[in-house]
Amino acid sequence: MLLQHRINILLLILWMLACTVIAQEDTDAEDEGAIAEQPDSSSIDNKQDDSYGDDDQVSTKNTNQESSSSSSSDTTDDDAPNVPEPGATLQGADQSTSSDSSTPSDKSMQPQSTTDADMVQADKGDGDDISPSPSLSDQDNLPVVNNQSSLQPKFNVSESTCTALKQLYSGLSGKSWVISTGWSNGNMTSCCDGWYGVTCIHGAVTKIDLRGNNLVGSLPNVFDKLPQLANLDLSNNAITGAFPSSLLSMEFLRYLKLDFNHFSGSLPNFASMPALTSIHLKNNSFSGGVPDSWGNLMALKDIYLSNNNITGSFPVSLLRLSSLENLALDNNALSGMLPQSIGSLTALHTFNLKGNHMLGNIPDGIGNMTALTNLLLSHQMLNGSIPESMYRLENLEYLDLSNNRLTGKISPQIAKLQNVKKLMLGHNALTGTIPDELGQLVNLEFLTLNYNQLNGQFPSFMAPRQLGYCYMTPNQFQLCPDEKIATNPDSMAFQCSVHCAKVGPHTSDANHSGVLHSSAILPLLPFTLVILFVTARYHAL
């Protein structure tokens, strides 16, 4: 009986041990599941209906953003076309002081201030929003609430001007607009006297801003009656059809923003609009190629064509635009190879080409684009190694080369990218070890190296202090740092949850150093229990 009692106690102890090990195994599985549930770079960089935002947050330090583009087209006396009434003051200046607000990708029915970067989402869950810095002087990015000033003298407005605006009102379902103050006025000389969204100088309409105001229908062909128009913003509405011919002959138009509508057909030919500085046509349904005539618009600084159906090869005519600062062609269907002469765009700050069908090597000439702060070439079929010239882009803050077919090693020259905040190299075929120089990127906030063929020992350096997102598995690391580093919360290995094939003679992953994994003993428990049970019964007999 004494033996029976001791055996029963031993069985109880073993059973408790088995339950503990199984619980530990469940905990390990939950930890691994939590790591696996982290979004990888492919989910971050999906197309817009996305949004990063994108869009795809993207820092744009020293970049001429869309908001500053808007500022460049503010209709001050200096900016406006010459009108033969000297000494007059601005009529109907915008009075709003509200700041920019982010706008979702769906068509909002409320008037709002929307920047190009706020619309991107694209990434596009992609961690890929290109977010411009707000400018206090940027009146174009402020919603128009009341543009009437009782302190300023009134100027006569031609009846044909107000008639054209009334046709715009009726042709775009004006009675359904969110705000239509003044537009129902029967006085055909009052359109510079408090009509919502209309700005005048010397009695001439120079700006129309009706963004996010529920405009529905096709644009009426009335713009020949508005010859001094310099700024047109009808973004985030439901306008359909093609461009009216009168809009394509606006001699003084500088700022054109028609994003987030339903325009279709070929991209417009702006050959007769030499003053254009900003073209914003993203998130429409334009198709075909970029017209060659765009390469003659030497004043252009911003081109945003994201999320359309643009096809053909890379538009080389745009390489003539030496003043171009922002070029967004992402999420279209461009194909072919990047031209070697891409480096001629030396003023470019943002180059977003992700989500197309480009192939071949990244040209060495890209290293001449030294003003770049945002370079996004992900989700294509680019191959070859990362060119050494790219490490000359010392102003880069956002570099996304993920989801391509890039090979070769990560160069120690990467340490030159001291301003980079987002570095996305995941989903390629990169090999070799991770250079220790990666730890010198002190501003790094977002890092993906997952789904490559990186191997060797994972580096033992500490993670950059700003790092908030790091994704590195799966890869082919054979060795992790020693236990003190692997369990240090400030180390790269700890923050990136790196799992290695080998860590040492007694460990199997970087996060459980010195602990024999339950998978090594769990299969033996059933056999041990059976043997003990049979032995107990034998002695009991």
C-alpha positions in Angstrom: 0.0 0.0 0.0 2.8 2.4 0.8 4.3 1.7 -2.7 0.9 2.3 -4.3 0.5 5.6 -2.4 3.9 6.8 -3.5 3.3 5.9 -7.1 -0.1 7.7 -7.0 1.7 10.8 -5.7 4.3 10.5 -8.4 1.6 10.2 -11.1 -0.1 13.4 -9.7 3.1 15.3 -9.8 3.8 14.2 -13.4 0.3 15.1 -14.4 0.7 18.6 -13.0 4.0 18.9 -14.9 2.3 17.9 -18.1 -0.5 20.5 -17.6 2.1 23.2 -17.0 4.1 22.3 -20.1 1.0 22.3 -22.2 0.0 25.7 -20.8 3.5 27.0 -21.7 3.1 25.6 -25.2 -0.2 27.4 -25.6 1.4 30.7 -24.4 4.2 30.3 -26.9 1.7 29.6 -29.7 -0.2 32.8 -28.7 3.0 34.8 -28.8 4.0 33.5 -32.2 0.5 34.1 -33.4 0.6 37.7 -32.2 3.9 38.2 -34.1 2.5 36.6 -37.2 -0.5 38.9 -37.0 1.6 41.9 -37.5 0.9 43.5 -40.8 3.7 42.9 -43.3 4.8 45.4 -45.9 2.6 43.9 -48.5 -0.5 44.8 -46.6 0.9 48.2 -45.9 1.5 48.9 -49.6 -1.8 47.9 -51.1 -3.5 50.1 -53.7 -5.7 52.9 -52.7 -9.2 52.3 -51.6 -6.5 52.5 -49.3 -4.4 55.3 -47.6 0.6 55.6 -45.7 -2.1 56.8 -46.1 -1.8 55.4 -47.7 -1.7 56.8 -48.8 0.9 55.2 -47.7 2.7 58.8 -42.7 5.3 60.0 -45.1 7.5 62.9 -43.9 8.2 65.5 -46.5 10.8 67.8 -45.0 12.1 70.4 -47.4 9.4 69.3 -49.8 7.1 71.5 -51.8 3.8 69.8 -50.8 0.5 70.1 -52.4 -0.4 72.5 -49.7 2.5 74.8 -50.7 1.5 74.2 -54.3 -1.8 75.6 -53.4 -0.2 78.5 -51.7 1.7 79.3 -54.8 -1.5 79.8 -56.7 -3.2 82.0 -54.1 -4.9 84.9 -55.9 -3.1 87.8 -54.4 -2.6 91.0 -56.4 0.9 89.8 -57.4 -0.4 86.3 -58.4 -3.4 87.3 -60.4 -3.5 88.1 -64.1 -3.4 91.8 -65.0 -6.8 93.3 -65.1 -7.2 96.9 -66.4 -8.5 98.5 -63.1 -5.5 99.7 -61.1 -5.6 100.6 -57.5 -8.4 98.3 -56.6 -8.4 95.8 -53.7 -9.3 92.2 -53.5 -13.0 91.3 -53.5 -14.3 88.3 -51.6 -11.1 87.2 -49.9 -11.5 83.9 -48.0 -12.2 84.5 -44.3 -11.8 81.0 -42.9 -9.1 80.3 -40.4 -9.7 76.6 -39.9 -6.8 74.3 -40.5 -6.4 71.4 -42.9 -8.2 68.2 -42.0 -7.7 64.7 -43.3 -10.2 63.5 -45.8 -11.1 59.8 -46.4 -11.0 58.3 -49.8 -14.8 58.2 -50.2 -16.5 61.2 -51.5 -17.4 63.4 -48.5 -20.7 65.3 -48.6 -19.3 68.0 -46.3 -17.1 70.9 -47.5 -13.6 70.3 -46.1 -10.0 71.0 -46.7 -8.2 68.2 -48.3 -4.5 67.9 -49.1 -3.2 65.4 -51.7 -1.4 63.5 -49.0 -4.4 63.2 -46.8 -6.3 61.6 -49.7 -3.7 58.9 -50.3 -4.4 56.0 -48.5 -3.6 54.4 -49.9 -1.0 52.9 -49.1 -2.9 52.9 -49.1 -2.7 50.9 -45.7 0.6 51.0 -46.7 2.2 53.1 -44.3 2.5 55.2 -47.2 0.8 58.6 -46.8 2.7 61.6 -48.0 1.6 64.2 -45.5 2.5 67.8 -46.3 3.3 70.3 -43.6 0.5 72.9 -43.3 1.3 76.4 -44.3 -0.2 79.3 -42.4 -0.2 81.4 -45.6 -1.9 78.7 -47.7 -5.4 80.0 -48.1 -6.2 77.5 -50.8 -6.2 74.7 -48.3 -8.8 76.4 -46.1 -12.5 75.8 -46.6 -14.3 78.8 -47.9 -17.0 79.9 -45.5 -17.8 83.5 -46.4 -16.0 85.4 -49.1 -17.8 88.7 -48.7 -16.1 91.7 -47.2 -18.2 94.7 -46.4 -15.1 96.8 -45.9 -13.9 96.5 -49.4 -15.3 98.5 -52.4 -17.5 96.7 -54.8 -16.7 96.4 -58.5 -19.1 95.9 -61.4 -19.1 92.3 -62.8 -20.1 91.6 -66.3 -23.4 89.8 -66.7 -21.8 87.1 -68.9 -19.5 86.2 -66.0 -22.4 85.7 -63.5 -24.4 83.9 -66.2 -21.6 81.4 -66.7 -21.5 80.7 -63.0 -25.2 80.2 -62.9 -24.8 77.6 -65.7 -22.2 75.9 -63.6 -24.6 75.9 -60.7 -27.5 74.4 -62.7 -25.3 71.9 -64.6 -23.8 70.5 -61.4 -27.0 70.0 -59.4 -26.6 73.3 -57.5 -29.8 72.8 -55.5 -28.2 69.7 -53.9 -25.0 71.5 -52.9 -24.0 71.4 -49.3 -23.4 75.2 -49.3 -24.7 77.4 -52.1 -24.8 80.8 -50.5 -25.5 83.5 -53.2 -25.7 81.1 -56.1 -29.5 81.3 -56.3 -29.3 85.1 -56.5 -31.1 86.4 -59.6 -28.9 89.5 -59.9 -26.5 88.7 -62.7 -23.9 91.2 -61.6 -23.6 90.0 -58.0 -21.4 86.9 -58.3 -18.4 88.7 -56.7 -20.6 89.7 -53.8 -20.7 86.8 -51.4 -21.2 83.8 -53.6 -19.8 80.8 -51.8 -16.4 79.6 -53.1 -16.0 82.5 -55.5 -13.0 84.9 -55.2 -12.7 88.0 -57.4 -10.0 90.6 -58.1 -11.1 93.9 -59.6 -14.4 92.4 -60.5 -13.0 89.4 -62.3 -13.4 85.8 -61.1 -9.9 84.5 -60.3 -10.7 81.5 -58.1 -13.5 78.9 -57.7 -13.2 76.6 -54.7 -16.1 74.2 -54.4 -14.3 71.1 -53.0 -16.4 68.5 -51.2 -19.6 70.3 -51.9 -21.7 67.5 -53.6 -21.3 68.7 -57.2 -22.9 66.1 -59.4 -22.9 65.9 -63.2 -20.7 67.0 -66.1 -18.8 70.2 -66.3 -20.6 72.8 -68.4 -18.6 74.4 -71.2 -18.6 77.9 -69.7 -15.0 78.6 -68.9 -14.4 80.9 -71.8 -16.6 83.4 -69.9 -14.1 83.3 -67.0 -10.9 84.3 -68.8 -9.1 85.5 -65.6 -9.6 82.2 -63.6 -6.3 81.2 -62.0 -7.4 78.6 -59.4 -10.0 75.9 -59.8 -10.6 73.4 -57.1 -13.6 71.0 -57.6 -12.1 68.0 -55.9 -13.9 65.4 -53.8 -17.2 65.6 -55.7 -19.0 63.4 -58.2 -18.3 65.1 -61.5 -18.3 62.8 -64.5 -17.5 62.9 -68.2 -14.6 64.5 -70.0 -13.1 68.0 -69.9 -15.0 70.8 -71.7 -13.0 72.4 -74.4 -13.3 75.8 -72.9 -11.4 74.6 -69.8 -8.4 73.6 -71.9 -7.8 77.1 -73.2 -7.5 78.9 -69.8 -4.5 81.1 -70.4 -4.0 82.2 -66.8 -5.0 79.0 -65.0 -2.3 78.0 -62.6 -3.8 75.6 -60.1 -6.1 72.8 -61.2 -7.4 70.3 -58.7 -10.1 67.8 -59.7 -9.0 64.8 -57.5 -11.6 62.3 -56.3 -14.2 62.6 -59.0 -15.4 60.4 -61.8 -13.7 61.9 -64.9 -12.9 59.4 -67.6 -11.4 59.2 -71.1 -7.9 60.3 -72.1 -5.9 62.7 -70.0 -6.4 66.3 -71.2 -4.0 68.1 -73.5 -3.0 71.2 -71.6 -0.8 72.6 -74.4 -2.7 75.9 -74.4 -2.3 76.4 -70.6 1.3 77.6 -70.2 0.7 79.0 -66.7 -0.1 75.7 -65.1 2.0 74.9 -62.0 -0.1 72.2 -60.4 -2.2 69.4 -61.9 -4.1 67.3 -59.4 -6.2 64.6 -61.2 -5.7 61.6 -58.9 -8.5 59.1 -58.1 -10.4 59.4 -61.3 -10.8 57.0 -64.2 -8.5 58.5 -66.8 -6.9 56.0 -69.2 -4.2 56.0 -71.9 -0.8 57.6 -71.7 0.4 61.0 -70.5 0.3 63.5 -73.4 3.7 64.5 -74.7 2.6 68.1 -74.6 2.8 68.1 -70.8 6.6 68.1 -71.2 6.3 71.7 -72.6 4.6 73.1 -69.5 7.8 74.5 -68.0 6.1 76.1 -65.0 4.8 72.7 -63.7 5.9 71.9 -60.2 3.3 69.2 -59.2 1.7 66.3 -61.1 -0.6 64.0 -59.2 -2.1 61.2 -61.3 -2.4 58.5 -58.7 -5.1 55.8 -58.9 -6.2 56.1 -62.5 -5.8 53.7 -65.4 -2.8 55.2 -67.1 -0.9 52.9 -69.4 2.1 52.8 -71.6 5.8 53.4 -70.8 7.2 55.9 -68.4 6.3 59.4 -69.8 9.8 60.5 -70.8 8.5 63.9 -71.9 8.2 64.8 -68.3 11.9 64.6 -67.9 12.1 68.0 -69.6 10.4 69.6 -66.6 13.4 70.9 -64.7 11.3 72.6 -62.1 9.1 69.6 -61.3 9.0 68.9 -57.5 6.3 66.3 -57.0 5.5 63.5 -59.3 2.9 60.9 -58.3 2.1 58.2 -60.8 1.4 55.4 -58.3 -1.3 52.7 -58.8 -1.6 52.9 -62.5 -0.6 50.4 -65.2 2.7 51.9 -66.5 5.1 49.3 -67.9 8.6 49.0 -69.3 11.8 50.2 -67.8 12.8 53.3 -66.0 14.9 55.5 -68.3 18.5 56.1 -67.4 17.9 59.9 -67.7 15.5 59.8 -64.8 18.2 61.6 -62.9 17.5 64.8 -64.8 14.7 65.6 -62.4 17.0 67.2 -60.0 14.4 69.4 -58.3 12.1 66.5 -57.5 11.2 66.0 -53.8 8.6 63.2 -54.1 8.7 60.4 -56.7 5.9 57.9 -56.2 5.7 55.2 -58.9 4.6 52.2 -56.7 1.9 49.8 -57.9 2.7 49.8 -61.6 4.3 47.2 -63.8 7.8 48.5 -64.2 10.7 46.0 -64.7 14.4 45.9 -65.1 17.1 47.5 -62.9 16.8 50.7 -60.9 18.9 53.1 -63.0 22.1 54.5 -61.6 21.0 58.0 -62.6 18.5 58.0 -59.7 21.4 59.0 -57.6 21.4 62.5 -59.2 18.0 63.2 -57.7 19.6 64.6 -54.6 16.6 66.7 -53.6 14.4 63.6 -53.1 12.8 63.1 -49.7 10.3 60.5 -50.7 11.1 57.6 -53.1 8.5 54.9 -53.6 9.1 52.2 -56.2 7.4 49.3 -54.5 5.0 46.6 -55.9 6.6 46.3 -59.3 8.9 43.8 -61.0 12.2 45.7 -60.6 15.3 43.4 -60.3 19.0 43.6 -59.8 20.7 45.1 -56.9 20.1 48.4 -55.1 22.4 50.8 -57.0 25.2 52.3 -54.9 24.3 55.7 -56.3 21.0 55.6 -54.3 23.0 56.0 -51.1 23.9 59.6 -52.3 20.2 60.6 -51.7 21.0 61.9 -48.2 17.8 63.9 -47.9 15.6 60.8 -48.2 13.1 60.3 -45.4 11.0 57.6 -47.0 12.4 54.8 -49.1 10.1 52.1 -50.2 11.6 49.4 -52.5 9.5 46.5 -51.1 7.6 43.9 -53.2 10.0 43.7 -56.1 12.6 41.2 -57.2 15.7 42.9 -55.9 18.8 40.8 -55.2 22.3 41.3 -53.7 23.3 42.5 -50.3 22.4 45.5 -48.2 25.4 47.8 -48.6 27.1 49.4 -45.5 26.7 52.6 -47.4 23.1 52.7 -46.1 24.5 54.5 -43.1 24.6 57.6 -45.4 20.8 57.9 -45.3 20.9 59.6 -42.0 17.5 61.3 -42.5 15.5 58.2 -43.4 12.5 57.5 -41.2 10.8 54.8 -43.2 12.9 52.0 -44.8 10.9 49.3 -46.5 12.9 46.5 -48.3 10.7 43.6 -47.5 9.4 41.0 -50.0 12.5 40.9 -52.2 15.4 38.4 -52.6 18.1 40.2 -50.7 20.9 38.0 -49.4 23.8 38.2 -47.0 23.9 39.6 -43.5 22.3 42.8 -42.1 25.1 45.3 -41.9 25.8 46.8 -38.5 25.7 50.2 -40.2 21.9 49.9 -40.2 22.1 50.8 -36.5 23.5 54.2 -37.4 20.1 55.3 -38.8 19.2 57.2 -35.7 16.0 58.7 -37.1 14.5 55.3 -38.3 10.9 54.8 -37.2 9.7 52.1 -39.6 11.7 49.1 -40.9 10.7 46.1 -43.0 13.2 43.4 -44.1 10.8 40.5 -44.0 10.5 37.8 -46.8 14.1 38.1 -48.0 16.9 35.6 -47.9 19.0 37.4 -45.3 21.2 35.0 -43.3 24.1 34.7 -40.9 24.0 36.2 -37.4 21.5 38.8 -36.6 23.4 42.0 -35.6 23.7 42.8 -31.9 23.3 46.5 -32.1 20.7 48.5 -30.2 17.6 49.6 -32.1 17.3 53.3 -33.1 15.5 55.2 -30.4 12.6 56.3 -32.6 11.9 52.8 -34.0 8.3 52.0 -33.6 7.6 49.3 -36.2 10.0 46.5 -37.2 9.3 43.4 -39.2 12.1 41.0 -40.1 10.6 37.5 -40.4 10.7 35.2 -42.2 14.4 35.2 -43.3 17.2 32.7 -42.9 19.1 33.9 -39.8 21.2 31.1 -38.4 22.4 32.8 -35.2 21.1 35.4 -32.8 23.0 37.5 -30.4 23.7 36.1 -26.9 21.0 36.0 -24.3 21.8 39.4 -22.7 21.3 41.2 -26.0 18.4 39.1 -27.3 16.4 39.8 -24.1 17.4 43.5 -23.9 14.2 45.6 -24.7 16.4 48.2 -26.5 18.1 45.7 -28.8 17.1 45.3 -32.5 16.7 41.6 -31.9 14.2 42.1 -29.1 12.2 44.8 -30.8 12.0 43.0 -34.1 11.0 39.6 -32.5 13.6 37.8 -34.5 13.5 34.0 -34.4 16.6 32.1 -35.4 17.3 28.6 -36.4 20.0 28.3 -33.8 21.0 30.4 -30.8 23.3 28.1 -28.9 23.4 24.6 -27.5 20.5 25.1 -25.1 18.2 27.6 -26.9 16.0 27.7 -30.0 14.8 31.3 -30.4 15.8 34.8 -29.5 12.9 35.4 -27.1 13.3 32.3 -24.9 17.0 32.0 -24.4 18.1 29.5 -21.8 14.7 27.7 -21.7 14.2 24.2 -23.1 11.3 24.5 -25.4 8.2 22.4 -24.4 8.1 20.8 -27.9 11.2 18.8 -26.8 9.5 17.0 -23.9 5.8 17.1 -24.7 5.9 14.0 -27.1 7.5 11.9 -24.2 4.8 12.6 -21.6 2.2 10.0 -22.9 4.8 7.2 -22.9 6.0 8.1 -19.4 2.5 8.1 -18.0 1.6 4.8 -19.6 4.7 3.1 -18.2 4.1 4.5 -14.7 0.5 3.4 -14.8 1.3 -0.2 -15.8 4.0 -0.4 -13.1 1.6 0.8 -10.5 -1.0 -1.8 -11.4 1.6 -4.5 -11.4 2.7 -3.7 -7.9 -0.9 -3.4 -6.7 -1.5 -7.0 -7.8 
